[in-house]
């Protein structure tokens, strides 16, 4: 995992790192960025002509893995500095709001949604139900099976 983080930091321009990481309210550090290996591997299997929607993107350092895809769209309520490539767009809203207001503007056949490490059970369920091409992952059980029913 540390290797993937090192690779990601190597492809982000130094001025971008300084701009985002020096932002007053940035809580991004090496530990938080440790899950970037998932994004690296997804970037290798998602076709380049696809739009990638990253739901719960925070500062979106992972956008650099998708710089050669048609579009990278980050969705989060975070209003601070974010990383950005030429194909990056951001929406400052909840995942639920994004799905309700913007889902119909995408060709779902060529869109891939990622919802990784988002602890909001409702948001994850909405993402699973809204997108055909989707990766949803959270490493801990937040709700028991009976709470989900």
C-alpha positions in Angstrom: 0.0 0.0 0.0 2.8 2.4 0.8 4.2 1.8 -2.7 0.9 3.0 -4.4 0.9 6.1 -2.2 4.4 6.9 -3.2 3.4 6.4 -6.9 0.5 8.8 -6.5 2.5 11.4 -4.8 5.1 11.2 -7.6 2.5 12.0 -10.3 0.9 15.0 -8.5 2.7 18.2 -9.4 4.5 19.7 -6.4 2.7 23.0 -6.6 -0.6 21.0 -6.4 0.5 19.1 -3.3 1.6 22.4 -1.6 -1.6 24.2 -2.6 -4.0 21.5 -1.3 -2.0 20.2 1.7 -1.3 23.7 3.1 -5.0 24.6 3.0 -6.0 25.6 6.5 -8.7 23.0 7.0 -7.1 20.1 5.1 -7.0 16.9 7.1 -5.3 14.9 4.4 -2.2 12.9 5.4 -0.4 9.7 4.4 -2.7 7.6 6.5 -5.8 8.9 5.0 -4.4 8.6 1.5 -3.4 4.9 2.2 -6.5 3.6 0.4 -5.4 5.0 -3.0 -4.3 1.5 -4.2 -8.0 0.8 -4.9 -8.2 3.8 -7.2 -5.0 2.8 -9.0 -6.4 -0.6 -9.8 -9.8 0.7 -10.8 -8.1 3.2 -13.1 -6.5 0.3 -15.0 -9.7 -1.6 -15.6 -12.2 1.2 -16.2 -12.2 2.0 -20.0 -10.6 5.4 -20.8 -13.7 6.7 -22.6 -15.7 6.4 -19.4 -16.7 9.2 -17.0 -15.6 8.4 -13.5 -17.7 9.7 -10.7 -16.0 9.6 -7.3 -18.7 9.9 -4.7 -17.2 11.1 -1.4 -14.0 12.3 -3.0 -12.8 14.7 -0.3 -9.6 16.4 -1.6 -9.5 13.9 -4.6 -5.8 13.2 -4.9 -6.9 10.1 -6.7 -8.1 12.2 -9.6 -4.6 11.9 -11.0 -5.2 8.1 -11.6 -8.1 9.1 -13.9 -6.5 12.0 -15.8 -6.6 10.0 -19.1 -10.3 9.1 -18.7 -13.0 11.1 -20.4 -14.0 12.9 -17.2 -13.4 12.7 -13.5 -16.2 14.1 -11.4 -15.8 14.4 -7.6 -18.7 14.7 -5.3 -18.4 15.7 -1.7 -19.7 18.3 0.8 -16.1 19.4 1.5 -15.6 23.0 0.4 -11.8 23.3 0.7 -9.0 23.0 -1.8 -9.0 20.0 -4.0 -6.6 18.4 -6.5 -7.5 18.8 -10.1 -6.5 17.6 -13.5 -7.7 19.0 -16.9 -10.7 16.6 -17.0 -11.8 17.2 -13.3 -15.2 18.7 -12.3 -16.5 19.0 -8.7 -19.9 19.1 -7.2 -20.2 20.3 -3.6 -23.3 18.4 -2.4 -24.3 15.2 -0.7 -24.2 11.9 -2.6 -28.0 11.7 -2.3 -28.4 15.2 -3.8 -26.1 14.5 -6.6 -28.0 11.4 -7.6 -31.4 13.1 -7.3 -30.4 16.2 -9.2 -27.7 15.1 -11.7 -27.9 11.4 -12.4 -30.0 11.9 -15.5 -27.3 14.0 -17.2 -24.9 11.0 -17.6 -24.8 8.2 -20.0 -24.8 5.3 -17.5 -23.4 2.9 -20.0 -20.1 4.9 -20.1 -20.1 6.0 -16.5 -18.4 4.3 -13.6 -19.2 5.3 -10.0 -16.9 4.8 -7.1 -18.0 5.1 -3.5 -15.1 4.0 -1.4 -14.7 4.5 2.4 -18.0 6.4 2.7 -19.6 5.5 6.0 -23.1 6.7 5.1 -25.2 3.5 4.6 -28.0 5.3 2.8 -25.6 6.9 0.4 -24.0 3.6 -0.4 -27.3 2.0 -1.1 -28.4 4.8 -3.4 -25.1 4.5 -5.3 -25.5 0.8 -5.7 -29.1 1.2 -7.0 -28.4 4.2 -9.3 -25.4 3.1 -11.3 -24.8 0.1 -13.5 -21.0 0.3 -13.3 -20.1 0.7 -9.7 -17.6 0.0 -7.0 -18.8 0.5 -3.4 -16.6 -0.5 -0.5 -16.4 0.2 3.2 -14.1 -2.0 5.4 -16.3 -2.2 8.5 -19.8 -3.3 9.3 -21.7 -0.2 10.5 -25.1 -1.7 10.4 -26.2 -5.2 11.4 -28.3 -7.2 8.9 -31.4 -6.6 10.9 -30.9 -2.8 10.8 -30.7 -2.9 7.1 -34.1 -4.4 6.6 
